Amino acid sequence: MKPEEEQIKQKKKMIRDWFFLGITIVIVVVLLSVFPEKIEPVHSTVQEYFIEMMVILPAVMVIMGLFAVFISDETVVKHLGKTSGVKGIALSILIGTLPTGPLYIAFPMAATLLKKGARVSNIIVFLSAWACIKIPQEMVEVQFLGPEFMFLRLILTIIFVVIMGIAIEFILNRKVDDSKNQNVMIKE
């Protein structure tokens, strides 16, 4: 893609982002005008999340910078790329289950992995594992719900996370193939 086209694409994306932010602000103002008793809970929740993000995000950005520098594209492609197969899925589950913390921390890491050549299905599996398969969570689950429940839920979660990742990758690849075919037909 040419630099001019890239700049136009970035400007369109920025305009779209500002548009959605504006719409969100308008919706919040309207809702708080209709429900003024919710102003205090909304304010305290926003303040709480903002402080949490200001504490966590700098560390995440440092880790992402180190990740981008020290983990080569070849390593990501080898272990999580198109030819990674079952090994890539297993690794995606593993790296998704180990860390603790809110899901929004995983998104910058997922974006970096995609840029470095990871498969879409492995990224979906990674994000889903981060969201619903945590080792500390499993230990608490065993304590309160029993090992049979925990193992059954864990196995079913892994199965459906993998199916979801593969299905999403298939759908996205199909859309890309369809758009390429349309571009070829237009050129002819």
C-alpha positions as CSV (number, residue, x, y, z in Angstrom):
1,M,0.0,0.0,0.0
2,K,1.3,3.4,-0.9
3,P,2.1,5.9,1.9
4,E,-0.6,8.3,0.7
5,E,-3.2,5.5,0.7
6,E,-2.1,4.5,4.2
7,Q,-2.4,8.1,5.4
8,I,-5.9,8.4,4.0
9,K,-6.9,5.1,5.6
10,Q,-5.5,6.3,9.0
11,K,-7.4,9.6,8.7
12,K,-10.7,7.7,7.9
13,K,-10.1,5.4,10.9
14,M,-9.4,8.4,13.2
15,I,-12.6,10.2,12.0
16,R,-14.6,7.0,12.6
17,D,-13.1,6.7,16.1
18,W,-13.9,10.3,16.9
19,F,-17.4,9.8,15.5
20,F,-18.1,6.8,17.8
21,L,-16.6,8.7,20.8
22,G,-19.0,11.6,20.1
23,I,-22.0,9.3,19.7
24,T,-21.1,7.6,23.0
25,I,-20.8,11.0,24.8
26,V,-24.1,12.1,23.4
27,I,-25.8,8.8,24.6
28,V,-24.2,9.2,28.1
29,V,-25.4,12.8,28.4
30,V,-28.9,11.9,27.3
31,L,-29.1,8.9,29.6
32,L,-27.8,10.9,32.6
33,S,-30.3,13.6,31.8
34,V,-33.1,11.1,31.8
35,F,-31.8,9.3,34.9
36,P,-30.1,12.0,37.1
37,E,-29.9,9.7,40.1
38,K,-27.3,7.6,38.2
39,I,-24.8,10.4,37.9
40,E,-23.0,9.5,41.1
41,P,-22.7,5.8,40.5
42,V,-21.5,6.5,36.9
43,H,-19.0,9.0,38.0
44,S,-17.5,6.7,40.7
45,T,-17.4,3.8,38.3
46,V,-15.6,5.9,35.6
47,Q,-13.2,7.2,38.2
48,E,-12.5,3.7,39.5
49,Y,-11.8,2.2,36.0
50,F,-9.7,5.3,35.0
51,I,-7.5,4.9,38.1
52,E,-7.2,1.1,37.4
53,M,-6.2,1.7,33.8
54,M,-3.6,4.4,34.8
55,V,-2.0,1.9,37.2
56,I,-2.1,-1.1,34.9
57,L,-1.6,0.3,31.3
58,P,1.9,1.7,31.7
59,A,3.2,-1.7,32.8
60,V,1.3,-3.3,30.0
61,M,2.9,-0.9,27.5
62,V,6.4,-1.6,28.8
63,I,5.8,-5.4,28.6
64,M,4.4,-5.0,25.0
65,G,7.5,-2.9,24.0
66,L,9.8,-5.6,25.4
67,F,7.7,-8.3,23.7
68,A,7.8,-6.5,20.4
69,V,11.6,-6.1,20.6
70,F,12.7,-9.4,22.1
71,I,10.2,-11.9,20.4
72,S,11.0,-12.1,16.7
73,D,8.4,-12.4,14.0
74,E,9.9,-15.8,13.0
75,T,9.3,-17.1,16.5
76,V,5.7,-16.0,16.5
77,V,5.1,-17.4,13.0
78,K,6.8,-20.7,13.9
79,H,4.7,-21.3,17.1
80,L,1.5,-19.4,16.4
81,G,1.4,-18.9,12.6
82,K,-0.4,-20.6,9.7
83,T,1.4,-23.9,10.1
84,S,1.4,-24.1,13.9
85,G,-1.6,-26.5,14.0
86,V,-2.6,-28.2,17.3
87,K,0.7,-27.0,18.9
88,G,-0.3,-23.4,18.2
89,I,-3.8,-23.9,19.6
90,A,-2.3,-25.5,22.8
91,L,0.2,-22.7,23.2
92,S,-2.5,-20.1,22.7
93,I,-4.5,-21.7,25.5
94,L,-1.5,-21.9,27.7
95,I,-0.5,-18.2,27.3
96,G,-4.1,-17.2,27.7
97,T,-4.6,-19.1,31.0
98,L,-1.4,-18.0,32.8
99,P,-1.8,-14.3,33.3
100,T,-4.3,-12.7,35.6
101,G,-5.9,-9.3,35.1
102,P,-8.7,-7.8,33.1
103,L,-9.3,-8.8,29.5
104,Y,-8.4,-5.3,28.1
105,I,-4.8,-6.0,29.0
106,A,-4.8,-8.9,26.5
107,F,-5.9,-6.8,23.5
108,P,-2.5,-5.0,22.9
109,M,-0.8,-8.4,23.1
110,A,-3.2,-9.9,20.6
111,A,-2.7,-7.0,18.2
112,T,1.1,-7.4,18.4
113,L,0.8,-11.2,17.9
114,L,-1.3,-10.6,14.8
115,K,1.2,-8.1,13.4
116,K,4.0,-10.6,13.9
117,G,2.1,-13.3,11.9
118,A,0.0,-15.3,14.4
119,R,-3.1,-17.1,13.0
120,V,-6.4,-15.4,13.7
121,S,-7.8,-18.6,15.2
122,N,-4.9,-18.7,17.7
123,I,-5.5,-15.1,18.7
124,I,-9.2,-15.9,19.2
125,V,-8.3,-18.9,21.3
126,F,-5.8,-16.8,23.3
127,L,-8.3,-14.0,24.0
128,S,-11.0,-16.5,24.9
129,A,-8.7,-18.5,27.2
130,W,-7.7,-15.2,28.9
131,A,-11.4,-14.4,29.4
132,C,-12.7,-17.7,30.7
133,I,-9.9,-20.1,31.6
134,K,-7.6,-18.9,34.5
135,I,-5.6,-21.2,36.7
136,P,-6.5,-19.3,39.9
137,Q,-10.2,-19.3,38.8
138,E,-10.1,-23.1,38.3
139,M,-8.7,-23.6,41.8
140,V,-11.6,-21.6,43.3
141,E,-14.0,-23.4,41.1
142,V,-12.8,-26.8,42.4
143,Q,-13.2,-25.6,45.9
144,F,-16.8,-24.4,45.6
145,L,-18.3,-26.5,42.7
146,G,-16.2,-29.6,42.9
147,P,-13.7,-31.2,40.6
148,E,-16.2,-33.0,38.3
149,F,-17.9,-29.6,37.5
150,M,-14.6,-27.8,37.0
151,F,-13.1,-30.5,34.7
152,L,-16.3,-30.8,32.6
153,R,-16.7,-27.0,32.3
154,L,-13.0,-26.7,31.5
155,I,-13.0,-29.4,28.8
156,L,-16.2,-28.0,27.2
157,T,-14.8,-24.4,27.3
158,I,-11.6,-25.5,25.6
159,I,-13.5,-27.4,22.9
160,F,-15.9,-24.5,22.1
161,V,-13.1,-21.9,22.3
162,V,-11.1,-23.9,19.7
163,I,-14.2,-24.3,17.5
164,M,-15.0,-20.6,17.8
165,G,-11.5,-19.6,16.8
166,I,-11.4,-21.9,13.8
167,A,-14.9,-20.7,12.7
168,I,-14.0,-17.0,13.0
169,E,-10.8,-17.5,11.0
170,F,-12.7,-19.4,8.3
171,I,-15.3,-16.6,8.1
172,L,-12.7,-13.9,8.0
173,N,-10.6,-15.7,5.3
174,R,-13.8,-16.3,3.2
175,K,-14.5,-12.6,3.4
176,V,-11.0,-11.7,2.3
177,D,-11.2,-14.2,-0.5
178,D,-14.5,-12.8,-1.7
179,S,-13.1,-9.2,-1.7
180,K,-10.1,-10.4,-3.7
181,N,-12.3,-12.1,-6.2
182,Q,-14.4,-8.9,-6.5
183,N,-11.2,-6.8,-7.1
184,V,-10.0,-9.2,-9.8
185,M,-13.4,-9.0,-11.5
186,I,-13.4,-5.2,-11.4
187,K,-9.9,-5.1,-12.9
188,E,-10.9,-7.4,-15.8
